[in-house]
Amino acid sequence: MNLYFLNSLIDTFQPYVWSLAIALIVLLGLHLAAYIHGYQFLVYRCYGAIIASLLVGASAFWWLPLLVDSQLAYVDSFFGWVVLATCAFWVAVIAYLYLHPLSFLLRETRD
């Protein structure tokens, strides 16, 4: 394994380690709290969480280029569009992982 690659990877993610750790703790906390209250990932259905996560994923086509100081007009190759669509897809998946147990907890407190 190339140590230069590993060192550059560590240097790249080092400023974001605390943000990633907090996001992971919040995600696991949401799922744990929902699980304690009877949440089952494959049983519970919430179409609002699905629609909201798809909207967040679709909005990623607008804000992801802004995040890297670019514009959507600069995405001019097939590979660029594939990368942007893949990132938008994973943004939608991550949004769903947050919104699905959150909607269960909010719905349970309402009932």
C-alpha positions as CSV (number, residue, x, y, z in Angstrom):
1,M,0.0,0.0,0.0
2,N,1.3,3.4,-0.9
3,L,1.9,5.5,2.2
4,Y,1.7,8.7,0.3
5,F,-1.9,7.9,-0.8
6,L,-2.8,7.1,2.8
7,N,-1.3,10.3,4.2
8,S,-3.0,12.4,1.6
9,L,-6.3,10.7,2.4
10,I,-5.8,11.5,6.1
11,D,-4.9,15.1,5.3
12,T,-8.0,15.5,3.2
13,F,-10.5,14.2,5.8
14,Q,-8.8,15.6,8.9
15,P,-10.7,18.9,8.9
16,Y,-14.0,17.1,8.6
17,V,-13.5,14.3,11.2
18,W,-15.5,16.1,13.9
19,S,-18.3,16.9,11.6
20,L,-18.5,13.4,10.4
21,A,-18.3,12.0,13.9
22,I,-21.2,14.3,15.1
23,A,-23.3,13.3,12.0
24,L,-22.7,9.6,12.7
25,I,-23.6,10.0,16.4
26,V,-26.8,11.8,15.5
27,L,-27.7,9.2,13.0
28,L,-27.0,6.3,15.3
29,G,-28.9,8.1,18.1
30,L,-31.9,8.6,16.0
31,H,-32.0,5.0,14.9
32,L,-31.4,3.8,18.5
33,A,-34.1,6.0,19.9
34,A,-36.6,4.9,17.3
35,Y,-35.6,1.3,17.8
36,I,-36.3,1.6,21.5
37,H,-39.8,2.9,20.6
38,G,-40.6,-0.1,18.3
39,Y,-39.2,1.2,15.0
40,Q,-38.4,-1.4,12.3
41,F,-36.7,-0.1,9.2
42,L,-38.2,-2.5,6.7
43,V,-41.7,-2.5,8.3
44,Y,-42.4,1.2,8.9
45,R,-43.4,3.2,5.7
46,C,-43.5,6.9,5.5
47,Y,-44.1,8.4,2.1
48,G,-43.4,11.9,3.4
49,A,-39.8,10.9,4.3
50,I,-39.4,9.3,0.8
51,I,-40.6,12.4,-1.0
52,A,-38.6,14.8,1.2
53,S,-35.4,12.8,0.7
54,L,-36.0,12.7,-3.1
55,L,-36.4,16.5,-3.0
56,V,-33.2,16.9,-1.0
57,G,-31.4,14.6,-3.5
58,A,-32.8,16.6,-6.4
59,S,-31.7,19.9,-4.8
60,A,-28.2,18.5,-4.6
61,F,-27.9,19.1,-8.4
62,W,-28.1,22.8,-7.5
63,W,-26.1,23.1,-4.3
64,L,-23.3,20.5,-4.8
65,P,-21.6,22.6,-7.6
66,L,-21.9,25.6,-5.3
67,L,-20.2,23.7,-2.5
68,V,-17.1,23.3,-4.6
69,D,-17.2,26.9,-6.1
70,S,-18.5,25.7,-9.5
71,Q,-21.6,26.1,-11.6
72,L,-23.9,23.5,-13.1
73,A,-23.0,24.9,-16.5
74,Y,-19.5,23.7,-16.0
75,V,-20.6,20.1,-15.8
76,D,-20.0,19.4,-19.5
77,S,-18.8,15.8,-19.8
78,F,-20.7,12.5,-19.4
79,F,-18.4,11.6,-16.5
80,G,-19.1,14.9,-14.8
81,W,-22.9,14.2,-15.0
82,V,-22.4,10.6,-13.7
83,V,-20.5,11.9,-10.7
84,L,-23.0,14.6,-10.0
85,A,-25.9,12.2,-10.3
86,T,-24.2,9.6,-8.1
87,C,-23.5,12.3,-5.4
88,A,-27.1,13.4,-5.6
89,F,-28.3,9.8,-5.2
90,W,-26.2,9.3,-2.1
91,V,-27.4,12.6,-0.6
92,A,-30.9,11.4,-1.0
93,V,-30.0,8.0,0.7
94,I,-28.4,9.8,3.6
95,A,-31.4,12.2,3.9
96,Y,-33.7,9.2,4.0
97,L,-31.6,7.5,6.7
98,Y,-32.1,10.6,8.8
99,L,-35.7,11.4,8.0
100,H,-37.2,7.9,8.2
101,P,-36.6,7.3,11.9
102,L,-37.3,11.0,12.7
103,S,-40.7,10.7,11.0
104,F,-41.4,7.6,13.1
105,L,-40.5,9.4,16.3
106,L,-42.5,12.4,15.4
107,R,-45.5,10.3,14.4
108,E,-45.3,8.2,17.5
109,T,-45.4,11.3,19.8
110,R,-48.4,12.6,17.9
111,D,-50.4,9.3,18.3
